């Protein structure tokens, strides 16, 4: 996927999870926070070392991964 230059996967960092710019902030944590109703502004306040584009790329990466394969959901 193009335009995800802020998403990194480093084997020894956070168990190899996708992170933001090699920081100890996982894409999953960002997505969970947004899904729980936190705003981008609130995340930027709580994590001052993050930038708006970091959060937007985390959301794009999660959307791309969700489209990557089909998962059977409970009916």
Secondary structure, DSSP 8 states (H G I E B T S, - for coil): --S-TTEEE-TTSGGG-EEETTSS-BHHHHHHHHHTT--HHHHHHH-TT--HHHHHHHHHHHHHHHHHS------
